[in-house]
């Protein structure tokens, strides 16, 4: 028997007031419970505006878990697993947790996902700074369309350098996602299509650097992309 405290989240104030999405999360929580489990009331509901990172409801839920010895039950982990600030709060809280949409998640799993996200953010920042510095050295005026149009095709040397950069980027991404693939395979997710689906649900970037966004946007991971990634690190 496990005692749980539920943590849900909705993305806007309007959604929070209307209950849109919240009922589905609460229903999923009830389905997740096993015979004999206890769910303490009330649940903690975070209304995320996109402008705050402190997550006061998460802090309150963690504090109550510490007081009662309960396990934090996260209704919707998905892309939060790649949010470094969220993972830091969760780890610093020192409480056990379960995720309804990622039942096999553990401290190691979320640490890996957060580390991958942090690494990708650092790489993007470094590439952006390097590109801006190179543009300034060439005398390019930055900021808006100033009428510049390319007058010649890139040289073969430039093309080779660009190819090498893309390959290095793909290698970094492949090795970054490998621990997640291994974790999913250990959980019994073995088909390429199933692996691609889970990676998209988790919001992981593909080796080409494309990240899954809202549900309305087509998923970037495919069975072929998973196969190529596994082959790259083999």
N, C-alpha and C positions, 0 to 999 in steps of 0.2 A: 504493500500500500504506500502511495506517495501523496504528500500534500502539496498542492500547486497554488501558485498565484499567477494569474493570467496577465499578459502584457499584449495589448493590441495597438495598432496605429492606423490612422487615416491621414490622408495627404493634405486636406484643406479644411478650413473652418467650416465651410458649407457642408462638406462631406461629413465632418464630425457631428454637426447639428442634425443632419438628415438621417444619420445612421447608415448611409450607403457604404457598403463594404464591411461595416462593423458586424452586422448580423451574420454574414457569411463566415467571418473570423470566429465569432462566438460559437457558431454551429460546428466549425472544424475543431474547436477546442473540446467540445462535448464528445465528438467522435473519437478524439485522441485519448480520452480518459479510459483507463482500464478499470475493471470491477474492483471496488474497494478504494479507489483513488478519491481524494477529497479536494475540491476546488474552493478555495477561500474567496469570499466576496468582499467588496466589489472588484471587478477587473480594473486594471489601470489602462487608460486609453490615451495615447499620445496623438495630439493633433499637430501634424507637421506642416508648417507653412513654407519650408524651404529656406527660411531666414534664421532659424535657430538651430544650434547644434548641442545645446545643453541637455535636452530631453529630461525635463523635470519629472515626468511620470515614470520614466525608466528608473531614475534615481530613487523615487518613492517606492517603487515596486521592489527594487533590490534591498532597500532599507528594511522593508517589511519582511522580505525573505530571510534576512539575517536575524531579525527579532524572533521569527516564528520557526525557523529551520525549514521553511518550505522551499520547494524547487520552483524557479522562475519558468513559466511556460510561455514561450514566445509564439504568438499566433502566426506571424508572418515574418520569417527571417529574410528570405530571398536576398535582395541586394544589400540589406543591412550587413550581411556577412563580409562585405567589401568596404564597409565604412570604418575607417581606422578609429575615429573618435568613439563610435558606438562600441566597437570591440574593446577599446581601452576601458570604457565605463563598465562593460560586462565583466572583463577580467579583474579589474580593480575591485569590483563588488565582492568577489570571493564567494559567490553562491553557485550552486548547481543550476543547470538550465536544460530545458528541452525545447525543440522547435517543432511545431506541428508540421510545417511544410518541408522540414529537413530532419527527420526523426533520428538519423544516425550522426547528426552533428555533435561534435565534442570540442573541447578546448583546443586540441591540436588542429582540427579542421578549420575552425574560425581563425586561429592564429595564422594558418597558411594563407587563407583567403585574404585576410587583412594585409599580410606581408606582400602578397602579389599586387594588391591594389596600391600599396604605398610605393612599391618598386616601380610600377607603371607610371604613377604620378610623377615620381622623380625623373624617370627617363623622358617623359613628355616635356617637363620643365627644362631639362638640360638640352634637349633637341631644339626647343623653341629659342632658348637663349643663344645657342650656337648658330642657329639660322639667322637670327636678328643681327648678331655680331658679324657674320659673314656678309650679310647684305649691306651693313654699314661700311665695311671695308671696301666693298665694290662701289661705294658711292650711291647706292640705291636710296631714294627718298622713301621713307616709310610712312604709311598712314593714308589709305584711300587710293583711288585710281588716279594717277597723275599722267595718264596718257601713254604709259610705257607699253610697248608691244615688242615681243621677241623678234629679232631680225635674223636669227640663224638657229639651226638645229643644234642641240648639245653635241659636243665632241664625243668620240668613242671613249675617251678617257673619262669624261664626266659620266657617261652612261654606265661604264664599268663600276665607277665609284658608287653611283646610285644603286646599282644592283647589289653591290657588296653591303651597303648600308641596310637595304631591305632584308638581305639574308641574315645579317646579324640581329636585326630587330625580330625577325621570325624565330631565330634560335632562342633569344631571350624569352620571348613569349611562350614558346613551346616548353622550355624547361620550367618556366614559372607555373604553368598549368598542370604539369605532369603530376605533382603530389595530389592535386584535386582529382585527376583522372584515376590515379591509383586508389584513392579513398573510395570513389564511386564504384570502381570495379570490385573492391573488397566487400562492398555492401550488396553486390549481386547485380549491379548495373553494368552489363557487359556488351550489349549490342551497340554498334556505332550510332544508330539513330537514337537510342535511349540516352547514351552519353551526351550527344549533341543537345538533346532536349533539356537535360539537367544543367548543362553548362549555360544554356540560354536563360533558364530560370534563375540561375545564380548571378547572371549579369557579367560573366567573365568575358574579357576581350579575346577575340580571335588572334592568331599569329599575325594577321594583317593589321591588327590594331583597332578593329571595329568592335565596339561594345554594344551589347544588347541594351535597348532603351525601353520605352514604354511598350505595353503589349500590342499597341496598334502598329508598331514598327516591326517589319519582318525580322525574324531571328537571323543572326549572322552565322551561328555555328551550324554546320551540316555534317552528315556522316562522313562525307569526303574530307572535310576540314579536320575532323577528329582523326581519321585514318592517316592523313598527312602529318599531323602533329605527332602521333605515336611513332610513325616511321622516322621522323626527324630526330627523335631522342633515342631511338633504338640503338 
